[in-house]
Amino acid sequence: MLTKSQIRLITSLKHKKYRQQHGFFVVEGIKTIKELLQSNWMLHALYTTESFNNSANPNNYRDEVLISEKDLKRISFLTTPNKALAIFKIPEPKPIDDSGLIVALDDIRDPGNLGTIIRLCDWFGIKDLVCSRETADCFNPKVIQATMGSITRVNISYVDLAVFLKESETPIYGAFMEGETVYTKNLSQKGILVMGNEANGVSKEIETYINEKVAIPRFGDLQATESLNVATATAILLSEFRRG
């Protein structure tokens, strides 16, 4: 049975302020929880309606708490809870490795977009994702759901993006409607790809540090589509970078 203090802690972690205060975040669903249990990220508590037993990595496993479906509904952030909810410790930040391609996000606000971009980084072998301080929190429950476990395999850093780009000595690419078509441009395997805000694109301040503007051309007859979803655009651009 859940205690009031447990419920209070779990429900508070929906908010960034309390995630930072307690140093914890919530993961829901057996598949995603097992993904994180197989990493070196530290489990704090596991609440489940059916036993995990020894299916998880024993080095990263603590006693589970069996609860009823009613109790799970009380603590879940999902409309339809998925059998288990876990609390993990937020890992310590790691240094940024600038030896390869980095994706940088300028004020990406939608948690679903951020989660999808994290999965894309994992898929395309991008080790570092650098986020402006205005970008959505990667430990937001909606982001965690969208990553499907990829968050443990991508190093995510929150920085003053302008300072980070100013100090970089690698090519800096930015996604722009008026950029050079990505299908014919010579792309480096070392550098930074900047993706802009969902509504406004790359900010004017960040644009001043970008020396290579790239675009995904429109092929529709009417040329009426205003823009691509930022996660979709990231997928296309990363595919072209990796195609080389």
Secondary structure, 3 states (H helix, E strand, C coil): CCCHHHHHHHHHCCCHHHHHHHCEEEEECHHHHHHHHCCCCCEEEEEECCCCCCCCCHHHCCCCEECCHHHHHHHCCCCCCCCEEEEEECCCCCCCCCCCEEEEECCCCCHHHHHHHHHHHHHCCCCEEEEECCCCCCCCHHHHHHHCCHHHHCEEEEECHHHHHHHCCCCEEEEEEEEEECCCCCCCCCEEEEECECCCECCHHHHCCCCEEEECCCCCCCCCCCCCCHHHHHHHHHHHHHHC
